[in-house]
């Protein structure tokens, strides 16, 4: 597969049939782009257009270019050349097999030789508070474990250079670390989110309104600091969640630390 250096979204029309205010955006390798806006603003349709590599053949009339060129028919429709991987909040495994066997099979299907399966499981365990074991059956994994495993799988095994993430804020994983892992593999990341941790962690964010791309905002250094503080809060909440699940008592000093962290984020 040709190395994908960039994708370009050529604007179409919004829900009222008017030209989108943002008529072009180019995303390059290693970049993280947030997609934000109220419910019904067209976020999911935008990533659907990207997944289909739309050529003015969807309701929005958008056009997607790969490396500034119109992709061929095979690049759009041949599953062996699939350029886009999508991670969503509602993903579940149906295969009745062990984690290690699934990852090994996927690596073979992708012709990935020399892949360290234990390393992939290790990476997945950096994203979730619930340990994943190589002998665990896929069907017994929790939602958070499933999302963590798929993030690690997409980062290491999947050859898809474009990753679409659709609202994984409630998936119970360390979101900031997940973005770092994916972008560190040189993939193009687009994140649909309502979560300020994910939105402010992105390099830029597309503002959606009435089904159209309204604006493109570049994240400031101040926003990056806020994202770091909110990420600390997120980690604290994940840690507290695990303690509650395990039946442990929560000490006052822990909630005080959480409050202090939250206040520091608010004052930035």
Secondary structure, DSSP 8 states (H G I E B T S, - for coil): -----EEEEE--B-TTS-B-S--EEEEETT-EEEEE-STTSSHHHHHHHHHTT-BS-STT--EEEETTB---HHHHH-GGG--EEEEETT------SBHHHHHHHHHHHTT-TT--HHHHHHHHHTT-SS---TTSBGGG--HHHHHHHHHHHHHHT---SEEEEE--TTSSS-HHHHHHHHHTTT-EEEEE-S-HHHHHHSSEEEEEETTEEEEEEE--HHHHHHHHHHHHHHHHHHHHHHHHHTT----HHHHHHHHHHHHHHHH-
